[in-house]
Amino acid sequence: MDLDELYRVLRGSHVQAVSIVNTLRDPLVVLDDAFRVLTANPAFYGTFSTSRDETIGTALADLGDGQWNILELRLLLEQVIPRSTSVIDYEVRATFPQIGPRTMLVSAQRLSHPDNGKRILLLTIVDATEKRQADAEKDILIGELNHRIKNLMAVTRAIARRTAVEGRSAGEYRDDFLGRFDALGRSLAARSRPDRRRRIWPIWSAR
């Protein structure tokens, strides 16, 4: 294989690799040993509102006037990664001037060149902001539901204690208890029902 043919093979492999990286939907950035950006994919530029000229050759912590100088990310790069070959879904939270607060899941893969031992670091970033917000809202709803269930159980116990037992058959006690319980249900339903007259009253008064 002559040099021209070797160049074509290497060039073709490079173009193919770049094309694959560019199709990734999640942001990806490649760093050198000093954590300077060697390359990044379009998803990174689009997600974090930056450009190639502002990114390539810049230390990650200096990107965007220091907006990537994040404590959790520095710990990942300086302490976690040197002790492991790869890291999956390391959670990082930060606020970016142009896109606001973000919760990111960062995965890192350290690679070494087989000949010269030169190392690079691949960082993939998943924007988990909406998922974390949805999880927090779900936790609030579950907590509210648990609170209401506890209240309902307390009311049920109170009804049971106040329902007379002496001189009654089991059937009479059951009917009295269920009657009280049904009355409670109707009361709660009436409180939660919207007042249609109250909603249309401002319209009539405006006339």
Secondary structure, DSSP 8 states (H G I E B T S, - for coil): --HHHHHHHHHHHHHHHHHHHHT-SS-EEEE-TT-BEEEE-HHHHHHTT--HHHHTTSBGGGHHHHTT--HHHHHIIIIIGGG-SEEEEEEEEEEETTTEEEEEEEEEEEEE-TTT--EEEEEEEEE-HHHHHHHHHHHHHHHHHHHHHHHHHHHHHHHHHHS--TT--HHHHHHHHHHHHHHHHHHHHHHHS--HHHHHHHHHHH-
